[in-house]
Amino acid sequence: MPRKTVLCDNVVLDALAFDRYHGESTNASERRRMLSIIYKAMNEELTPLEFKALSEYYINGKKMKDIADERGVNPSTVTRQIRRAKDKILHIAKYY
């Protein structure tokens, strides 16, 4: 399944607008609540490198290899940063 690409400064509102425009929202209030939790977790719990890697991969749709090349690091470093960021967000989200 291809990733959605959402280019914006306000991740939560633009992702909601994108889903609503494409008719994929089944429960808008629950989706809005989960997106706000994820956005808050991203801002407060992730390191700057984790945040940037996660947002570039999922929001801007870049490949991990391209992110690694831009930073001058090994692709496995970016993979680990994204995995750690996802683990942190999932850990926080399961409490809600």
C-alpha positions as CSV (number, residue, x, y, z in Angstrom):
1,M,0.0,0.0,0.0
2,P,1.6,3.3,-1.0
3,R,2.2,6.0,1.7
4,K,0.2,9.2,1.6
5,T,2.3,12.3,1.0
6,V,1.0,15.3,2.9
7,L,3.1,18.5,2.6
8,C,2.3,21.0,5.3
9,D,3.5,22.8,8.4
10,N,0.5,21.8,10.5
11,V,0.6,18.0,10.1
12,V,-2.7,17.3,12.0
13,L,-5.0,19.7,10.2
14,D,-3.6,19.0,6.7
15,A,-3.7,15.2,7.2
16,L,-7.3,15.5,8.2
17,A,-8.1,17.7,5.3
18,F,-6.4,15.3,2.9
19,D,-8.3,12.3,4.3
20,R,-11.6,14.1,4.2
21,Y,-11.0,15.3,0.7
22,H,-10.2,11.8,-0.5
23,G,-13.2,10.4,1.4
24,E,-11.2,8.0,3.5
25,S,-12.3,9.2,6.9
26,T,-14.6,6.7,8.6
27,N,-14.7,8.3,12.0
28,A,-13.5,11.9,11.8
29,S,-13.6,12.6,15.6
30,E,-11.5,9.5,16.4
31,R,-9.1,10.2,13.6
32,R,-8.7,13.8,14.8
33,R,-8.1,12.6,18.4
34,M,-5.5,10.1,17.4
35,L,-3.7,12.5,15.0
36,S,-3.5,15.1,17.8
37,I,-2.0,12.4,20.2
38,I,0.5,11.4,17.5
39,Y,1.4,15.0,16.8
40,K,1.9,15.8,20.5
41,A,4.0,12.7,21.0
42,M,6.2,13.7,18.0
43,N,6.7,17.2,19.3
44,E,7.4,16.3,22.9
45,E,8.9,12.8,23.0
46,L,11.1,12.5,19.9
47,T,14.7,13.7,19.5
48,P,15.1,16.3,16.8
49,L,16.8,13.7,14.5
50,E,14.0,11.1,15.1
51,F,11.3,13.8,14.4
52,K,13.0,14.9,11.2
53,A,13.6,11.3,10.0
54,L,10.0,10.3,10.7
55,S,8.4,13.4,9.2
56,E,10.6,13.3,6.1
57,Y,9.8,9.6,5.6
58,Y,6.0,9.6,6.3
59,I,5.0,13.1,5.6
60,N,7.3,14.1,2.7
61,G,7.4,10.6,1.3
62,K,11.2,10.4,1.0
63,K,13.0,7.1,0.9
64,M,15.2,6.2,3.8
65,K,18.3,6.0,1.5
66,D,17.6,9.6,0.3
67,I,17.3,10.9,3.8
68,A,20.6,9.1,4.7
69,D,22.3,10.5,1.7
70,E,21.2,14.1,2.6
71,R,22.5,13.7,6.1
72,G,25.7,11.8,5.1
73,V,24.9,8.8,7.3
74,N,24.4,5.1,6.8
75,P,20.8,4.2,5.8
76,S,20.6,1.8,8.8
77,T,21.0,4.9,11.0
78,V,17.9,6.4,9.5
79,T,16.1,3.1,9.7
80,R,16.9,2.9,13.5
81,Q,15.8,6.5,14.1
82,I,12.4,5.9,12.4
83,R,11.9,2.6,14.2
84,R,12.7,4.2,17.6
85,A,10.4,7.1,16.8
86,K,7.5,4.8,15.8
87,D,8.1,2.7,18.9
88,K,7.9,5.7,21.1
89,I,4.7,7.0,19.5
90,L,3.0,3.6,19.6
91,H,4.0,3.2,23.3
92,I,2.4,6.6,24.1
93,A,-0.7,6.0,21.8
94,K,-1.6,2.7,23.5
95,Y,-2.4,4.6,26.7
96,Y,-5.2,6.6,24.9
